[in-house]
Amino acid sequence: MDDPLATAVARVAQGDRDAFAEVFDTLAPRVLAVARAVVRNHALAEEVAQEVLVEVWRQAPRYDPALGSVGAWTLTIAHRRAVDRVRAVRAREDREDRVAAGDGRREYDEVAEQVLQHDEEGSVRAALGALTDLQREAVVLAYWGGCTSTEISSRLGVPVPTVKSRLRDGLLRLRTQLGAA
């Protein structure tokens, strides 16, 4: 290799930290200049430059001198990364502007939501209708009445294990009914 920078990148590909220091010292100012030209913010440009140089360290084994110089390869990475950063910043600002303007609320079709809810309620009612009276009573007390198994046992005058069996059987039947719907 005639290019000393390409030789240094080949050594970086083998994990040579001193070679990376050479590459860094040579390319960092140019990478920062490209990043600043694109992002137009010094702090963001520094972040982009750091990301690019870390990527050079990681991607050094993939560098192919037949495809171009190290400088062109690195500056292409820098330009792409800077453009990505500008797009990300703009997207974030657009989201923040929409939220600030009150457009951040969830968009949905209220009528469609009500229709879906009505359909779901109808399915649950139909599934509850498929339960025995004893199962339905236990499930309604537990899930709509907020009662514990012990409280249901007291109200219905049956042992707790019986309540638990009714709940289990009722829930299994509900799952089968709602799965078929």
SERORO-817974 format. One record per atom (N, C-alpha, C, O, CB): residue in three letters; x, y, z. Coordinates in steps of 0.02 Angstrom, whole numbers, plus 32768, in hexadecimal, padded with zeros to 4 digits. Glycine has a CB too. Layout:
BEGIN
ALAXYZ...
This chain:
BEGIN
MET802A7FC58000MET800080008000MET802C803E8000MET805980458029MET7FD08000803DASP801E806A7FD1ASP804480A87FCCASP802B80DD7FFCASP805281078014ASP804280C27F85ASP7FEB80DC800AASP7FCC810E8034ASP7FD980FE807EASP7FC480CA8096ASP7F7F81128027PRO7FFC812B80A2PRO800B811D80E9PRO7FCB81198113PRO7FCA80F58145PRO803981538104LEU7F98813D8100LEU7F59813B8125LEU7F3780F6811CLEU7F1A80DB814BLEU7F2A8174810FALA7F3A80DB80DFALA7F1E809980D2ALA7F45806480F9ALA7F2780348113ALA7F1F80898086THR7F86806D80FETHR7FAF803F8125THR7F9B8043816FTHR7F9680108191THR7FFB804F811DALA7F90807F8187ALA7F7C808981CDALA7F38806881D9ALA7F2E8049820DALA7F7980D481DEVAL7F08806F81AAVAL7EC6805181B3VAL7ECC800581B2VAL7EA87FE381D7VAL7E968069817AALA7EF97FEA818AALA7F047FA1818AALA7F1D7F8B81CFALA7F097F5581E7ALA7F377F8D8153ARG7F477FB381EEARG7F5F7FA38231ARG7F267FAC8265ARG7F227F868295ARG7F9C7FCF8244VAL7EFC7FDE825AVAL7EC27FE88287VAL7E957FAB8283VAL7E7A7F9582B6VAL7E9A80298273ALA7E8D7F8F8247ALA7E637F53823EALA7E7C7F198269ALA7E567EEC827AALA7E627F3F81F5GLN7EBD7F1A8279GLN7EDA7EE682A3GLN7EDB7EFA82EDGLN7EF67ED68317GLN7F227ED7828CGLY7EBC7F3382FDGLY7EB67F498342GLY7EEE7F75835BGLY7EF57F7E8398GLY7EB27F0D836DASP7F167F91832EASP7F507FBB8341ASP7F3780008356ASP7F218028832BASP7F827FC08306ARG7F3B800F8397ARG7F23804F83B1ARG7F4F808A839BARG7F3580C1838FARG7F21804D83FEASP7F8F807E8394ASP7FBC80B4837DASP7FAB80C78335ASP7FAE81028324ASP8006809E8382ALA7F9A8096830CALA7F8780A582C7ALA7F4680CD82C7ALA7F3E80FA829EALA7F808063829EPHE7F1980BC82F5PHE7EDA80E182F7PHE7EE8812A830CPHE7EC7815882F3PHE7EA980C18328ALA7F1781348339ALA7F288179834DALA7F4081A08310ALA7F2E81DB8308ALA7F6081788384GLU7F67818182E4GLU7F7E81A282A6GLU7F4281B4827AGLU7F3C81EC8262GLU7FAF8175827FVAL7F1681838270VAL7EDA818E8246VAL7EAF81C58265VAL7E9781F18241VAL7EB1814C823FPHE7EA681C282A5PHE7E7D81F482C8PHE7E9B823A82BFPHE7E78826882ABPHE7E7881E38313ASP7EDB824182CCASP7EFC828382C7ASP7EF8829E8280ASP7EF082DB8276ASP7F45827E82DDTHR7EFC8273824FTHR7EFB82898209THR7EB4829B81F3THR7EAA82CD81D1THR7F17825281DCLEU7E8382728206LEU7E3F827A81EBLEU7E0F82A38216LEU7DDF82BF81FBLEU7E22823881DFALA7E1B82A78256ALA7DEB82C88283ALA7DDA830F826DALA7D9F8321826DALA7E0782CA82C9PRO7E0B8339825APRO7DF8837D8246PRO7DCC837E8208PRO7D9E83A68203PRO7E3683A58239ARG7DD9835281D8ARG7DB18351819AARG7D6B833581A9ARG7D39834E818EARG7DD483268164VAL7D67830281D3VAL7D2682E681E5VAL7CFC831A8209VAL7CC1832281FBVAL7D2F82A68212LEU7D1B833E8238LEU7CF78372825CLEU7CDF83A9822DLEU7CA883C38234LEU7D2483908293ALA7D0983BB81FCALA7CF683EF81CCALA7CB983D981A3ALA7C8B84018198ALA7D318400819EVAL7CB9839C818CVAL7C8083838165VAL7C4183828191VAL7C0C8398817CVAL7C8E833C8149ALA7C48836A81CEALA7C0F836681FBALA7BF383AC820AALA7BB783B6820BALA7C228342823CARG7C2083DB8217ARG7C0A84208225ARG7BE6843F81EAARG7BB5846281F2ARG7C44844C8239ALA7BFF843181ADALA7BE0844C8171ALA7B9984328168ALA7B6E8455814EALA7C0B843C8133VAL7B8D83F4817EVAL7B4B83D78174VAL7B1C83E881AEVAL7AE483FD81A2VAL7B50838B816DVAL7B3383DE81ECVAL7B0583E78225VAL7B01842F823CVAL7ACF8443825CVAL7B1B83BC825EARG7B338457822EARG7B34849F823FARG7B2D84AC828AARG7B1184DE829FARG7AFD84C3821AASN7B46847D82B2ASN7B45848582FAASN7B8484648313ASN7B8E84288309ASN7B048466831BHIS7BAF848A8334HIS7BF184718346HIS7BEC84348375HIS7C108403836CHIS7C1A84A78367ALA7BC1843883A7ALA7BBB840183D7ALA7BA383C183B4ALA7BBE838B83C0ALA7B8A8413840FLEU7B7083C78389LEU7B58838C8364LEU7B8E83738334LEU7B958336832CLEU7B18839D833EALA7BB283A18316ALA7BE7838D82E7ALA7C1D8365830CALA7C37833482F1ALA7C0783CB82C6GLU7C2D83798349GLU7C5E83548370GLU7C45830D8380GLU7C6B82DD837CGLU7C6E837983B2GLU7C0583088391GLU7BE882C6839EGLU7BEB829A835FGLU7BFF825F8362GLU7B9F82CC83B6VAL7BD982B78327VAL7BDA829282E8VAL7C22827C82D8VAL7C2D824382C5VAL7BBE82BD82AEALA7C5182AA82E0ALA7C97829982D2ALA7CAF826082FEALA7CD2823382E7ALA7CC482D782DDGLN7C9D8262833DGLN7CB1822B836AGLN7C9281E98353GLN7CB481B68352GLN7C9B823B83B3GLU7C5381EA8341GLU7C3181AD8329GLU7C53819382EAGLU7C5D815682E3GLU7BE781BB831BVAL7C6581C082BEVAL7C8581AC827FVAL7CC9818B828DVAL7CD881578270VAL7C8E81E88250LEU7CF081A982B8LEU7D32818D82C5LEU7D2E814B82EALEU7D58811F82E1LEU7D5C81BF82EDVAL7CFC81438314VAL7CF181028334VAL7CDD80CF82FFVAL7CF380958301VAL7CB98106836BGLU7CB580E482CFGLU7CA180B78299GLU7CDE80A5826EGLU7CE3806C8258GLU7C6B80D8826DVAL7D0B80D38263VAL7D4980C3823EVAL7D6F808D8263VAL7D88805E8244VAL7D7581048235TRP7D74809382A5TRP7D96806082CDTRP7D74801C82C4TRP7D967FE982B9TRP7D9780758319ARG7D32801C82C9ARG7D0D7FDC82C5ARG7D0C7FBF827EARG7D0F7F828276ARG7CC67FE682DEGLN7D087FEB824DGLN7D007FD38208GLN7D437FCD81E2GLN7D437FBC81A7GLN7CD2800281E2ALA7D797FDB8203ALA7DBA7FD881E1ALA7DC67F9681BCALA7DE17F978185ALA7DF27FE38214PRO7DB37F5D81D7PRO7DBD7F1F81B2PRO7D967F1C8170PRO7DA77EF58144PRO7DA97EE481DEARG7D627F44816AARG7D3A7F43812DARG7D527F7580F8ARG7D397F7680C0ARG7CF17F52813DTYR7D827F9F810ATYR7D9B7FD180DATYR7DBF7FAD80A1TYR7DE97F8280ADTYR7DCB800380FDASP7DAF7FC18064ASP7DCE7FA48028ASP7DEF7FDD8001ASP7DCD80077FE4ASP7D9A7F7E7FFBPRO7E327FDF8001PRO7E5580157FDEPRO7E4680177F93PRO7E50804B7F74PRO7E9F800F7FE8ALA7E2F7FE07F76ALA7E1F7FDF7F2FALA7DE180097F20ALA7DD6801E7EE7ALA7E147F977F17LEU7DB980177F53LEU7D7B803D7F49LEU7D8380887F54LEU7D5580AE7F45LEU7D4680237F77GLY7DBC809D7F6EGLY7DC780E47F79GLY7DF780EF7FB2GLY7E0A80C17FD6GLY7D8581077F87SER7E09812E7FBBSER7E3981407FEFSER7E18813D8034SER7DDA813F803ASER7E5681857FE3VAL7E4281398067VAL7E29813980ABVAL7E04817B80B9VAL7DD0817B80D9VAL7E63813180DEGLY7E1F81B180A0GLY7DFE81F280AAGLY7DB981F4808CGLY7D89820B80ACGLY7E29822A808CALA7DB281DD804FALA7D7081DD802EALA7D4081AF8053ALA7D0681C0805CALA7D7681C77FE4TRP7D5881748067TRP7D2F8144808CTRP7D16816380CDTRP7CDB815F80DETRP7D578104809BTHR7D43818280F2THR7D3281A08133THR7D0481DC812BTHR7CD481E38151THR7D7281B48158LEU7D12820680FALEU7CE8824180F1LEU7CA3822F80D7LEU7C72825280E5LEU7D0A827280C1THR7C9E81F880B2THR7C5C81E0809DTHR7C3481C980DBTHR7BF981D880E1THR7C6381A5806AILE7C5681A58107ILE7C3581918146ILE7C1F81CF816DILE7BE881D18187ILE7C6481648170ALA7C4B82008170ALA7C3D823D8196ALA7C0082618179ALA7BD48278819EALA7C7A826C8196HIS7BFF82678137HIS7BC7828B8118HIS7B8682668124HIS7B5382858135HIS7BD4829280CCARG7B868225811BARG7B4881FE8126ARG7B318203816EARG7AF6820D817BARG7B5381B48113ARG7B6081FE819CARG7B4E820181E4ARG7B32824681F5ARG7B02824C821AARG7B8C81F08210ALA7B50827B81DAALA7B3982BF81E7ALA7AF382CB81CBALA7AC982EA81EBALA7B6B82F281C9VAL7AE782B2818FVAL7AA482B98171VAL7A718294819BVAL7A3A82AD81A7VAL7AA4829F8127ASP7A83825881B1ASP7A56823281DDASP7A468259821DASP7A0D825A8234ASP7A7481EF81EFARG7A78827A8238ARG7A6E82A18276ARG7A3F82DB8269ARG7A1382E88291ARG7AB282BA8291VAL7A4982FE8231VAL7A1D83378221VAL79D5831F821AVAL79A7833F8233VAL7A34835A81DFARG79CC82E681F8ARG798882CB81F0ARG796A82B98233ARG792F82C68240ARG7989828E81C2ALA7992829A825EALA7979828682A0ALA796682C482CAALA793282C482EBALA79AE825C82C6VAL798F82F782C7VAL7981833482EDVAL7941835582D2VAL7917836B82F9VAL79BC836682E9ARG793A83588291ARG78FE83768273ARG78C0834E8286ARG788C836B8295ARG7905837A8227ALA78C4830D8284ALA788B82E38295ALA787882EE82DEALA783C82F382EEALA789B82998289ARG78AA82F2830BARG789B82FE8351ARG787B8343835AARG784B83498380ARG78DC82F9837BGLU789683758338GLU787983B8833EGLU783283BA8324GLU780783DB8341GLU78A483EB8318ASP7825839782ECASP77E1839482D1ASP77B183748303ASP7779838C830CASP77E0836E828EARG77C7833E8323ARG779D831D8355ARG778F834C838FARG7757835283A7ARG77BE82DC836FGLU77C3836E83A6GLU77BB839D83DEGLU778C83D683CBGLU776383EB83F4GLU77FF83B983F4ASP779283EF838DASP776684248376ASP771D840D8374ASP76F084318388ASP777B843D8330ARG771283CF835CARG76CD83B58359ARG76B083AE83A0ARG767683BE83ABARG76CC83718335VAL76D9839683CEVAL76C1838E8412VAL76B383D38431VAL768083DC8452VAL76F58368843DALA76DF84028425ALA76D684458441ALA769884678423ALA7677848E8445ALA771484708434ALA7688845883E5ALA764F847683C4ALA760E845183D5ALA75D8846683C0ALA765984768379GLY7614841B83FCGLY75D883F6840FGLY75C683BF83DEGLY759183A083E5GLY759F84248415ASP75F183B283ADASP75E3837E837CASP75FD833A8392ASP75FC830A836CASP760183908339GLY7615833583D1GLY763282F783E8GLY760082C48400GLY7612828D8416GLY76628305841EARG75C082D683FDARG758E82A68415ARG7587826C83E4ARG7596827283A8ARG754982C9841FARG7571823683FFARG756A81FA83D7ARG7530820383A6ARG74F9821683B9ARG755E81BC8404GLU753E81F68368GLU750A81FC8336GLU74E681B98330GLU750681858328GLU7526821382F1TYR74A481BB8335TYR747D817E832BTYR743781918316TYR742181CB831DTYR747C8153836AASP7416816282FCASP73D2816C82E6ASP73A5815A8321ASP739E811F8333ASP73C1814082A7GLU7386818C833FGLU735E8183837CGLU73248153836FGLU7313812A839AGLU734481C68395VAL730581588336VAL72CC812D8326VAL72E480E58320VAL72C480B7833AVAL72A9814482E4ALA731C80DA82FFALA7337809782F8ALA7349807A833CALA733D803F8349ALA7375809782CBGLU736580A38368GLU7376808C83ACGLU7337807683D1GLU7337804283F2GLU739980C483D3GLN7301809E83CBGLN72C3808C83EDGLN72A5804C83D1GLN728A802383F7GLN729180C683E8VAL72A980438390VAL728E80078371VAL72B57FCA8389VAL72987F978399VAL7292800C8323LEU72F87FCF838ALEU73217F9883A2LEU73127F8883EBLEU730C7F4D83FDLEU736B7FA9839AGLN730C7FBB8414GLN72FD7FB0845BGLN72B97F8E8462GLN72B17F60848AGLN72FE7FF28482HIS72897FA5843CHIS72467F87843FHIS72487F3D8429HIS72297F128449HIS72147FAE8411ASP726E7F2F83F4ASP72757EE983DDASP72967EBE8413ASP72817E86841FASP729F7EE7839DGLU72CA7ED98433GLU72ED7EB38467GLU72BE7EA784A2GLU72BD7E7084BEGLU732C7ED9847EGLU72987EDA84B6GLU72697ED184EDGLU72357E9C84DCGLU72227E748506GLU72477F1484FEGLY721E7E9D849EGLY71ED7E6B8488GLY720A7E25848AGLY71E97DF5849DGLY71D47E7B8442SER72497E1F8476SER726A7DDD8478SER72717DC484BFSER72677D8984CCSER72AF7DE18456VAL72837DF184EDVAL728A7DDD8533VAL72477DC98550VAL72427D978573VAL72AA7E16855CARG72127DF08541ARG71CF7DDF855AARG71BA7D9A8540ARG719F7D718565ARG719C7E148544ALA71C67D8E8500ALA71B47D4D84E2ALA71DB7D158503ALA71C07CDF8511ALA71BF7D4D8496ALA721C7D21850FALA72457CEE852FALA722F7CE18576ALA722E7CA8858DALA728F7D02852ELEU721D7D16859ALEU72037D0D85DELEU71C27CE585DDLEU71B47CBE860BLEU71F77D528600GLY719A7CEE85A9GLY715B7CC985A3GLY71677C7E859AGLY713A7C5685A7GLY71337CE38569ALA71A27C6C8583ALA71B17C258579ALA71C77C0285BAALA71CE7BC585BBALA71E77C1D8544LEU71D27C2985EFLEU71E77C0C862FLEU71AA7BF28655LEU71717C078649LEU720D7C40865ATHR71B77BC38683THR71807BAE86AFTHR71727BE986DETHR719A7C1686E5THR71937B6D86D8ASP71387BE886FEASP71267C1D872CASP71597C238765ASP716B7C5A8779ASP70E07C118749LEU71707BEB877ELEU71A07BEB87B5LEU71E47C09879FLEU72027C3087C3LEU71AA7BA487D0GLN71FB7BF68763GLN723B7C118748GLN72347C5C873CGLN72607C83874EGLN724F7BEC8706ARG71FC7C70871CARG71F27CB7870CARG71F17CE1874CARG720F7D16874EARG71B07CC086E5GLU71CF7CC9877FGLU71CA7CEE87BEGLU72107CF787DCGLU72207D2E87F3GLU719C7CC987EFALA72397CC487DDALA727C7CC887F9ALA72A87CF787D0ALA72CD7D2087ECALA729C7C8287FDVAL72A67CF1878EVAL72CF7D1B8762VAL72BB7D648768VAL72E67D90876CVAL72CA7D048718VAL727A7D738769VAL72627DB8876DVAL72777DD687B0VAL728E7E0F87B3VAL72157DBB8765LEU72707DB087E7LEU72847DCA8828LEU72D07DD7882BLEU72E77E088848LEU726F7D998860ALA72F67DAB880CALA733F7DB2880FALA73577DEB87E2ALA737F7E1587F8ALA73617D7187FATYR73417DEE87A4TYR735D7E1D8773TYR73387E5E876ETYR73577E91875FTYR73607DFD8731TRP72F87E5F8779TRP72D57E9F8776TRP72C67EB987BCTRP72C07EF587C6TRP72937E98874EGLY72BF7E8B87EBGLY72B17E9F8830GLY72F07EAB8858GLY72EE7EC9888EGLY72877E6C8852GLY73297E93883FGLY73687E9D8861GLY73707E7488A0GLY73977E8688CCGLY73717EE58872CYS734B7E3E88A6CYS734C7E1588E3CYS73847DE188E0CYS73967DC888AACYS73087DF388EDTHR739F7DD1891ATHR73D07D9B8920THR73AB7D598924THR736E7D58892CTHR73FF7DA5895ESER73D07D22891FSER73B17CE08924SER73907CD78969SER735B7CB9896ESER73E57CA88919THR73B07CF1899DTHR73937CEC89E0THR73527D1389E5THR73227CFA8A02THR73C57D058A15GLU73507D4F89C9GLU73137D7889CAGLU72DB7D5689A3GLU72A17D5789B8GLU73217DBE89AEILE72EC7D398969ILE72BA7D178941ILE729F7CDB8968ILE72637CCD8968ILE72D77CFF88FCSER72CC7CB8898ASER72B97C7E89B3SER72867C9389E8SER72547C7189F2SER72F87C5F89D4SER72937CCB8A09SER72647CE48A3CSER72217CF68A1ESER71ED7CE48A39SER72827D218A60ARG72227D1A89E6ARG71E37D3189C7ARG71B87CF689AFARG717B7CF689B6ARG71F27D5F898CLEU71DA7CC58991LEU71B57C8E8974LEU71A97C5489A5LEU71817C278997LEU71D97C748937GLY71CD7C5489DDGLY71C57C1F8A0EGLY71E17BDD89F7GLY71C77BA88A08GLY717C7C178A1FVAL72187BE089D0VAL72397BA289B9VAL72827BA589CDVAL729D7BDC89D8VAL72327B99896BPRO72A47B6C89D2PRO72EB7B6C89E5PRO73167B9089B1PRO73057B928976PRO73037B2589F0VAL734F7BAB89C7VAL737E7BCE899AVAL73957BA18961VAL73977BB88928VAL73BB7BE689C2PRO73A67B61896DPRO73BB7B378934PRO73847B3188FFPRO73947B2B88C3PRO73CD7AF1894DTHR73467B318913THR730F7B2E88E3THR730D7B6E88B9THR73037B6B887CTHR72CB7B238907VAL73167BA788DAVAL73187BE788B6VAL73507BE68883VAL73477BFA8849VAL73217C2288E7LYS738A7BCF8898LYS73C47BCD886BLYS73B87B9F8830LYS73CC7BAE87F7LYS74047BB78891SER73977B67883CSER73877B398804SER73567B5987D4SER735E7B548797SER73697AF88820ARG73247B7B87EEARG72F37B9D87C3ARG73157BD48799ARG73087BDB875EARG72BA7BBC87ECLEU73417BFA87BALEU73667C2E8795LEU73917C10875ELEU73917C278725LEU73917C5887C6ARG73B67BDC8770ARG73E27BBC873FARG73BB7BA28704ARG73CB7BAF86CBARG740B7B84875FASP73867B7C8713ASP735D7B5F86DDASP733C7B9686B4ASP73387B918676ASP73287B3186FBGLY73237BCA86D6GLY73037C0186B2GLY73347C268685GLY73237C37864DGLY72E47C3186E4LEU73707C32869ELEU73A17C558675LEU73B87C2B8639LEU73C47C468603LEU73DE7C6986A0LEU73BE7BEA8644LEU73D07BBF860BLEU739A7BC085D6LEU73A97BC4859ALEU73DC7B768624ARG735B7BBE85ECARG73247BC085BCARG73217C048599ARG73157C08855DARG72E17BB185E0LEU732D7C3A85BELEU732F7C7D85A0LEU73667C81856BLEU735B7C9C8534LEU733A7CB485D6ARG73A07C67857BARG73D87C69854BARG73C57C43850CARG73D37C5A84D4ARG74187C4B8569THR73A67C0A8514THR73907BE384DATHR735D7C0A84B1THR73617C0E8474THR73737B9E84EFGLN732C7C2784D4GLN72F77C4D84B1GLN73137C8A848DGLN73017C988454GLN72C17C6284E3LEU733F7CAF84AFLEU735A7CED8491LEU738D7CDD845BLEU73967D04842DLEU737A7D1984C7GLY73AE7CA48461GLY73DD7C8F842DGLY73BA7C7C83EDGLY73D47C8683B6GLY74077C558445ALA737D7C6283F3ALA73567C4E83B9ALA73347C8A8397ALA73227C88835DALA73217C1B83CDALA732C7CC083BFALA73097CFB83A4ALA73337D238375ALA731C7D55835AALA72F17D2783DB
